[in-house]
Each structure stands twice: as C-alpha cells, then as structure tokens.
Amino acid sequence: MAMASPVLSQDTACRFKSAIWDENETQARLWLQEIIAQRRLTALFQPVLLMGNGEIAGYEGLIRGPSDSPLHSPHNLFSAANENGLVVEVEHLSRQVVLESFARLNLPGKLFLNVSPECLLQHNTRHGETLAYIHKLGLRPDRIIIELTENQRTYDYNLLREAAKHYRDMGFEIAIDDLGEGFSSLRLWSELRPEYVKIDMHFIQGIDQDPVKLQFVSSIQQIAERSGTKVVAEGIETEAELRVIKDLGIAHGQGYYIARPSGQPVTVLPAEVVKVLEKKMAPALLPSCKASPKTVSVLKLLRECHAVSPDLSNEIIYQMFIGDPELQALPVVKNGLPVGLINRNALIDKLARPYQRELYGKKPCSRLMDTAPLIVEKDMSIQELSHTIVEADRHHLSNGFIITDHGQYLGIGTGHDLVREITQMQISAARYANPLTMLPGNEPINEQIAMLLQGGAEFCACYCDLDHFKPFNDVFGYHSGDNVIQLTGKILSEVCEPDQDFIGHIGGDDFIILFQSADWEVRCQRVLERFEKAILDFFSVEDKAREGYIAKDRHGEEVFYPLTSLSIGAVQVEPCKQSSHHKISAAAAEAKKQAKGIPGNSLFIERRAKCS
C-alpha cells in the first residue's frame, strides 16, 4: 500500500536502483532529504464504501512523491527511504501530510491512516505524538483508523499488542491491510483483534468468476462476523465484483469501480454504483456450477510416506514390506530428489525365486527399484494425471506415482486413490452438469432459485422447450437431435448476460433461464429469432418450402410435422422469501404449456399475477 516500507533483498535493491535511476546512493539520499525538508509529498484519498446504505464511510489516505521525480510512486519512495535509512522520517512526514489534507478538505467519515508496524513500535510514536497532532488539526481520534501495512515476516507480537492497546486507549481504531497477501496477516488478526480487516485485492478481482476466491472471501467474512470485525474488500474494479461482495455481506468496499484516488476525492458515489447497491440481486452462478474439475490437483491424492535411501539393502526393504502389509510401494530419494520407486509385489516376487534373496539381499535397493517411476508435480490436475497414466506404461497404475514440489519429494499417490477420485468427480459432475451441454443440471438449478429467493432478488424464470422434438429425433436420428439440443444451449448462453443470468439444462430438450437482466423480454425474443433461423440448417429445401416434413407415426401412417420450434414460458418473480423452488418451477412449467399452445416459435408471459 501507499506507506509500505518493504525490506528489499540485495538483488532486488540493485535491480531497483538500476531501473529507477543511474545516480549513486548519495544522490538518492539528497533527493530524499530535499523531499523531507521541503515537505514535497502529496496526499490522495480513495473512498471506502459502506455497502449497506451506499454512503461513504471514510477514505484511505495515500501518499505520492514529487510528480517530476523518480520517487513519485509510493513503492519507489519507500524503497529508496529504506535503502538510505530514512523510513521513519518519510513515514512521519507522510502521516502529517495526509492528516493535514484530510482536515483541510473537511472530508466526511473516517480516515484510514497507513502505518507500518515497525514505525508503530518506534518509541517516540507511542507517547502521544499522533494524538497531539490530530488535536492540533481539529480532528478526533475516533475518526482515525490506524491501518497496519505488513512488511516483515516476523514481529514481536507482545510489543504489537501493547502498542495497539496504547492507541486504542487514546480512541483510535486498528485495521490490518492486505489480508491474505502478507507473511503473517492471519496471525496479526488473531493477536491484535482489529476493528477492520482489508482483504487483499488479489482475492477480490475476478471473484465473480473464481469459486476459490469466492470461498476464501466468504470464509473471511464468516470469521469476521464471529469476531466482531468489519471487512473491507479492496480492489473492486467491476460491477460484477461489487455485486458479489455485496451479496456476501461484506460491510465495506474500495476500488477503482467505486472511485479512483484523488487529491479532490468525491463525497457522493457515482450513480451507477448506487444503482448496483440498491438493486436486489444474487450471483448468476453458484460456485459449484462454475468450479472446473481442473481446480482439483494431485495434491489431494498425497499420501505421506517415508522415503528410503538408494543405499539401503534389499533385505531391509523386504523386511519393511513384511512388517507392514498395507505398504504397497516405497519411494527412493537421494538429497531430496526422487530417483526410483520400489513396488511391494515386484520386490517380494523377485526375492522369492531360488537364490535371488541370497544374491540380491545385501545389495542396495537401487539395483531392483524402478528407475523410471512416474513423477508428477503437486499442481498437476487429476485429469492431466489420468491422461498421463493412460498414455504411459500400464505398470504405473499399479505402482503408483511420486508427488513433488518443484522437484523435491513430497509423498506418493496410488492408482486406487486416483480411480476413486476420478469416479467421484464424474458422479459429482453428473449431479451438477448435463453431460451433453455441460450446463448446470437439476440440483444447481434448484439451489440457484432458492438463493435468489433467499436474497430477495427480482428475477424472471423462463422455461424453454422444443416443439415437435420427438418426431424430429425419430426421423433424423439421435445424433441430429443431440446437435439441436446443443444448438439451443449455445443460443441461450450467447443471448444471456453471464454476470446476471443463469442457464440450466433440466434434461432432454428442456432448459430454464433465471433472468436478472432488466431487458429479459427482449433477450427472449432474440433467442426465438436466432433459433428460428439456425434450425433451418437441419432441414432439406423441400422441408423448408412446405414448413415441415412427412414421417410415419407409431401406427405406420404418414403424418405431417411442422419444423422444430422453440417455446418459452416466462414468470416474473417478486422478492419473496416465503416461496420455494418447487412453486417457481411449477409456475414456469405452466407458462411453458401456454407457450406451446401458440404455433411456431413463441413466448408466453404470465402477466395476470406475479409468482410469490
């Protein structure tokens, strides 16, 4: 963050100096001394949004160096200060400039004031210097939140707790910055029990598309609720991210989508931000629907197993297997690197042959080990591992495989565990996604409806069904039928707004859309238009000319069937937590029946009463 003073390694410091300027350290020190003496720092402020009412709860104070200097960015400024032993001086001046600007601009709400733990523990900063300064500016300590920015791996936590108590006793509140990014931020949270925690922007950006980030932030929010801590989500850059953060119950938000840092910051939120906060919505897809199986790595299959040295005798390995009937394989490791794998059955069979135990028993196990075992990195997905084993020699499935972390031995995995996990993933995928279209199936559809109802969101449930599909499937074959179903799913996906609308495949030729887009009726008409045009590719010139085809029914009589069309039944749902997914599904199915009574591609909207 703005006032961080990272401790750089020697290599990093060298790269920094060559990238920023070519002058020597003396010149850099002179620049810093000039900045300090002439107070050539500028304060910027970024609003911190209060999600509940859309008001500005306060501002984070940020600092910038001279605009005509290589030290303009806070990273360069504090890196140079660290190199020249002037961190404390630069940070004290930064705090003064931020406080003065905040008071002069008469900004509403609270001020998040960046302070490094190192400076918090400085003796002269813990005896009322900051308190006296804010009183001089006409500010109250209860309007100041000391935001701790982490820079080191270890701290004296006893001293930090003492310092935090000292500031709280004076009326200040404490915040921890970049939760999830630093070296020990979770321990800082546990030790200091801050009033605020700010989640690092890495976990916020793309949260609407990443179920892992969603789970992480949701877990942090649950911990915060139990500990009485307020959460601030940093780095919100899109409307979709803001909506998800709001729906998770996060108290505060900050980021470019809300407002950029400025020397003259806004005191009223932009209209588009207020509109998002006022609208009752829920995430378009549940994490279970969006999660890709590739997020499961071979680390899930890891079994800890003590490795053996290649110099260990085969007799000792034999006794290890005899003494532990569950032990199926032993990895052979030298200097932390795997060099082989010994299979239980292979070794016992070898030594059971006449004279083999006498011949090989005292020799090193490297003589009988598999010198080319399957070695995989812990980050490899289970699907990749499965493909690798299928393409490799079949003995790897029975032998198992070695799991490494950047080449270093971690443990082993077995073929049995791999097969079990793949099977479980297939079962789970069948529950949550239709295998033909890979769209969410019945279970996530019901979960999504329930979540929308629980969140009090307004939405429109649309039941989509193909007309005359069974005779089409009988006449043109199941392959053509599958193609038409996939075509329908593709059109629905293209027309819907991915950040707001949910598409599910009930089964067969039935689909459901849960629209949160305000222009849902226009989108439905667009679906019908595209389908009407695209379906023609499945019929002959003669079929198109007569707008249908002739086929024999179950009694062997020729029957004329119209071209396949699409019917959509729509039901608008008002916010109502007392309803259920059963009622919504039934109402949408009834609307679909009405639509199917209209010839051709049709949309029926239940306008008589909104579903509740």
N, C-alpha and C positions, 0 to 999 in steps of 0.2 A: 504494500500500500504506500501511500504518499510519504509517510515519515519513517519508513523502514530503514534500518542501517545494517544491511547484511554483512556478515563476516565472510570475506571472499578468500578463496584459496589463492596461493601464489600464482598458479597458472591462470586462474580467472582474472586476477588483478592485472597480470601482464597483458592479457587479451583486451581487457577494458581500456587500459592506458593507450594501447596502440590503436584501438578503434575510435576512441573519443578525441584524443589529441596526441600530437607528437612531442610536445614540450615535456620537460623533465618534471619531477615531483615538486621542485621548488616553485615553478610557475603555477602548478595546480594549487599549491598551498597559498600562493599570493592571491590567486583568484578567490579562494575561499575566504581568506582574511578580508578582502575587499567587500565580498558579499555580506559578511558578518558586520563589519564596521559601518557600511552604508545601508544596512538592512535591506538589501536588494532581493527580497523574496516577496512573492505574490500569493495571496490566498484565493483558492477557488472553493466552491461549495456545491455539493451534489445532494439533492433532496432525498430523504428517506421517507417512503410512502407508508401510511397506515392503511392496511388493506380493508379494515372493517368499514370505515366511512369515507375513504378516498381522500383524506386530508394529508397534509404534510406534517409528519411527526417531528421532523428535525432535519439536520443537514450534517453530512460528513465534511469536515474541513480538510482540504487538500493543499499541498504547497507546490509552488513552481519556482525555479531559479530564474535569473535574468533571461529574457527571450533571445538576446543576442549572444548567448553564451552556450558552450557545450554542456554546461551544468543546468540547463533549463529543466530537463526531466528529473523527477524525484529520484529515480534509480541512479542516474549519473551523479546527482548532487550528493546523495548519502554514501555512495560508493567512494567518491573522492574524499568525503569527510572521514570515512572510516580509514582510508589509506593514510591520511595525514593527521590522525588523532584529534579530529575536531568534531566528532559526532555529537557530543554533549552540547557544544556551543551552537551547532547548526540546529539541533532539535529544540533547544530552548528558544532560539530566535523564531523558529517555525511556529511553535506554540503561541508565542506572543503575537506574531503577525496574524495568525488565524483568529485568535481571541479578539484582537483589536478590530479586524474586519467584520467579524460576526456582530460585535456590538455596534459598530458604525452603521452597518446595513440594517440593523434592527430586525433581523430575521426571526420568524416565529419558531416555536418549538425548541427542541434541544440540539445541542452541538456534540457530535461525535468527534472527540479530540484524540488524534493518533499519538500514542506514547509507546516507546519501546520498553519492555521490561527492564532492560539494562539501565535506562535513564530513570525509570520509576524507582529503582533501588539506589540511585545516587543520593548521598547523604543530604545535600543541600536542597533537593527537590522534595524532601519529606518533612520539611519544617515550615510549611505554610506559604512557600513562595508562590505557587499557583493560586492558592486561595486569596492571598493578598492582591495578586494581580487582577483577578476577575472582580473582586470587590471594587478595586480602583476603576474598572471599566463599567461598573454599574450592573454586573451580572450576578446571578445567584448560583451557588454550587449545584443546586438540584436541577439546573438546566444543562449541566456539563456531564457527558459520559466519557470516561477515560477508556479509549479503545486500545487495547494491548495488541501490538503487532509483533508476532513471533519471529525471531531471527536466529536463535541458537538451539542446539539440541538439548541442552540441559540447563536447568535453573536451580537456584536454592529456593525450593518451594516454601520453606518455613519463612524466609525473608519476604517472598512474594505475598504470602498470606498476611503477614504483618503489614506490608505496605498497602495492600488492598484494604485492610481494616482501617488503617490510618486515613485513607482517602474517603472511605465510606463514613467514618465518624465525622468528617468535615461536610458531608452532604452530597458527595459525588457518587455516581453510579459507575459500574465497571462493565465493559464489553470485551469479548475476545474476538479477534479478527481472523478471517480465513480458516474457519473450522474445516478440518478435513485435508488441508493443504500442508500445514506446518508439521514440525517434527513431533510435537507433544501436545497438540492443541486439546485433545480429549482429556489428557491429564490436567492441563490448565483449567479446563471446565470443572473437573472434579474437585480440584484443590481450591479454586477461588470462588466457585459458585456465583458466576457473574449474573448481572441482571439481563444482559443481552449476549447472544452468540451470533456471529455473522458467518453464514455458510459460504465457503469459497465458490467463486463464480464457475469453476470447472464443473461443479455438480448441478448448477442451475442452467447453464447454456445447453440446450438440446434436451432438457428434462422431459419435454413432451414426446420425444422420440426414443428415449432410452429408459427401459424399465429398471436397470440397475441404479441409475441416478435417482429415479423416482423412489425406489425403495430406500436408498440411503437417506434422502431428504425426509421422507415420511418417518423413518426411524428416529432421526434427529428431532423432528417435531414432537414425536411421542415422548422422548426423553425430556424435552424442554417443558412439555405440559406437566409432567410429573414433578419436575424440579423447580417449577415456578419461574422459568427463564423465557424471555421473549426471543424469537428467532428473526433475524434479518437475512433475506435472500439477496445476495449481491450478484451483479452481472446480468440482470434481466434485460434481454435485448429484443424480444419478440412478443407479440400479443399472446401467442400460444403458451410461451413460458410463464407469462404473467397469470394467465387463466389457471394453469396447473398449480402454481404457487398459491394462488387464492383458494383453490379448491382443497388444497392440503391443510388449510387452516393456518398457514404461516402469517404471523402478525404484521411483519414489515417487509418492504421490498425496496430495492435500489438498483439502478442500471440505466443504460442509455435509452431504453424504450420509454422509461418514465421521464427522465431529463438528464442531460449531459452536465458535467461540472462546468461552472461558470463563475466569473467574478461578480456578476449580477444575476444570481440564480432566480428561478421562477418561484413565486409564492402561491401560485394556483396551478393545479395539474392540467395538462393538455386534455382537451375534450375527449379524444379517443381513448385515453387511459381511464377517465371517469366512466365512459360508456362500458368498457370491459368490466369494470368493477361492479357496476350497477346491474349488469345482466346476469341472471341466474343460469349458469352453465356447468357442465361437467366435462371431464376429459373425453375426447372422442373414442379412445380405445383403452381398455383395461391393460395393465402390464402383462397379464397372462396371454392376451391376444397378440401383443406386439413382440413379446420376447422370442428371439430366434434361438433355435437349439444350439447354434454355434457359440452362444454365450457359456455353454457348459464345456469346461475343459477337462483334460485328463487328470487334472489335479484332484478331481472328485473321486477318481479311482485309486488314489495314492494309498499304498499300504507301507507303513514304516517297517523296515526290515534291516537288521544289522548286516552290513556288508562284510565280506571276508577278503583277506589279502591273497594275492595270486601265489604267494609263497607257502600258504597253508597246505598241509598234506591232504591227499585224497582220503586217507583213513580218518582224519579228524572230521572232514566234511561228511563222510559216510556215517560216523557216529552222531553227528548233529542231526542228520535226517532220521536215523533210527530213534533218536531220543525225542523227536518232535514229529509225530505222524501228520500234523497239519502243515508242516513246512514243505512246500512244493518246489521252491526254487531259491537259490542263493546268488545274489549279485557279487561279482568280484570287482573290487575297486582298488585303485592304486593312486595315491596322492589326491584323493577326492574325485578322480575321474573313473567312470565305469570302463572296464576292459573286457568283461565277459559275464556269462550267466551259466550257472550250473543247475540243470534240471534234475529233480529227485529221481524220477524213474530211469532216466538215461544213465545216471551215475550208478545206481544200485544194480541195474541190469548189467552194466559193464563189469562191475567188480564181482558179480555173482558167477561169471563164467570161469571155467577152470584156469587156475594160475594167474588170473588177472589181478586179483587183490594182492597177491604176493609180488606181482610185477609192478603194479602202479600205486599200491597203498601208501608207500613212503614218498612218492614223488609229488611235486607241487600240483595243486589243483588246476593250475593253468594248463596242464597237459590234457585234461579231459573237459575243460569248460568249452562252451560255445563262444568262440572268439568273435563272432559277428552277431551279437544279440540285437534285438530291436530296441533302440534308444530314442525316446521322444522327449521333447521339452514340455514343461508343465502347462504352457499356454496353448498347446495344440488342442483343437476341438476334438470332441469324441467322434464326430463324423469323419474328420480327417484321419484319425487313428484307425477307425473301422476300414476306410478305403485302403490305407497303407497295409494293414494286415491281410486284407483280401488279395492285394496285388503281390504281397511278399510270399516267402515260403510258408507252407501251412504249419510248420512246427512252431512258429511264433505264437500261434493262438494257444497252444498247449503250454509252451514255455513261459509265456507272459512277456512283459516288457519292462525296461528300466526307465524311470522318470527322472529328468534332470532339471536343474535351474541354471541356465547359462552354462551348460556342460558339466556342472557339479552334481554329484549324486544326491538324490532326494529319497528315493524309495522305489518300490516296484508296483506293477499292476498285473492283474491276472486276466486271462481271456474270459473266464467265467464272469468276472465283475463287468467286463466290457459288454458282453452279450446281454447280461441282466439290465444294464443301464440303457443300452440301445432299445431293448424291448420296452422298458418303462417309458422312454421318450416317445416311442411310437404309439403306445397306449394313450399317453397324455396328449399327443398331437391329434389323435383321433377324437378325443373328447373336446378339444378346443378349436380344431380347424377342419373344414371339409377337405378331404384329400384331392378332390377334383379342381376346386378353385382356390384352395388354401385360404379361404375367407373364414372368419370365426364361425363356429357351429352353435348348436342349441344352448349349451351351457354358458358360454360367454355372452350370447345374446340376452339370456335371462338376467345374467349378472349386470350387463350394461343397462338394461331397462330399470332394474332395481336401483342402480347407482344414480341414474338420472332422477328417479322419483325421490330418492333419499336426499339428493342435493337440491330439490325444489326447482329443477330446471324446466323451462318450457321447451317442448320438442314435438315433432310430428312423426308418428310411427307409420311407415308405408310398407304394405305387404305386396310384393311383386310376384306374379305368377304367369307362366307361359300358357297361352291358349292353344288347344289342339296339339299338344306336345306328344301325347302318347301315340297317335297315329303317325306323326312325323317320325318318331323313334322306330316304330314298327316297319314303316315303308323304307326309310332311308338308312336305317341301321343305327346301332347304339353309338358307333364312333361319331357319326354326324350329330347325334343327339348330344353327346358329350361336348362337341365343338360349339353347339348352340348355347349350352349352359355356361361354358367358359366365356363365350362372347358376351352373354348377358352380364356375368360378373365383371367383365372388363369394362363394359359401358357404364355400369353403376359406379365402379371405382373412379372412372375418369370424370364423371359428372359431379360427384360429391366432393365436398371440401374436406380434405383429410384431417385437418385440425379440429373440425367441429362435428362431422357427420360419421356415423358408424354404419358399416355394411356387414350383414351377416348372411350366411347361406344355411337356411333351415334344412335343406336336403332336396334331392331331386331337382325340380325346376322352380323351387320356391326360395325367394330371397326376402330379407327385411332390411329396411333402411330406417335409422333413427336420426332424423334431421334436426340439427340445431341451427342450421343456416336459415336466415330470415327469408331468403328467396327460394324456399324449398319447392314451392309450386312451379316456379319457372324451371327449376332443375328437373322436376318430374317430367315436364313437357319435353325438355331437351332429351331425356332418356328415351322417351317414346319415339321422338323424331329420329334419333340415331339408330335405335333398334329397327324401326320400320325400313330404313334404308339398308342397314347391314344384313338383315335376314334374307334379302333378295338374292344374295350370293349363293344361297343353298338350294335355289330352285332353278329349273330349266326355263328357257324362253317361253315355252308353251304354258308352263305353270304360272309364270308372271302375267302372261297375257290374259288368262282366264281367272287370275287371282286365286288359284287353288290347284289341287291335284286330285286325281281319282285313284282310290285304292279299295281293296276288298275288306269288308268288315269281318267279324268273327263268324258270321253266318255264310261267308263266301259271296256276299252281294256287293256290287260296286257302289261305293259311296263317294260323294264329293266332299273334300275337306278344304276349308279356307287356308290361306297361308298362315304360318305360325305368327302369332302376335303376342303382345305383352299387355297385361292388365295390372294396374296399380290401385290399391285401395288405401286411402290416407285418413288418419285420425289425428286430430290435434289434441295434445295433452297439456292441460294446465298444471302448474305446480300443485302437487297433492301427494303428500307422503302416505296417506291412508290407502292409496291404490296399490296394485301389485302387478307384476309382470304377467300374471295369468289374465287379468282383466284387460290389460293393454293388448296382449296377443289375440284374445278373443274378439275385441272390438276391431282390430286391424283385419282379422280374418273375415269378419262380416262385411267390412268395407270392400275387401277384395272380391267377395262374392257379387256384390253390387256392380263392381267394375267389369267382371267377366260377363255380366248380362248385357253389356254395351258392345256391339260388333267392332272388331278391329282393335288397334292399339288404343287403350283407353285409360283414363284417370277418373276415379270416383272419390270425392272428398266428402266425408261425413260432416255436414255443416249444421245439422239440427241440434246437436248438443256435444260439447267438448267432453272428452273422456276424463273421468275422475275416479 
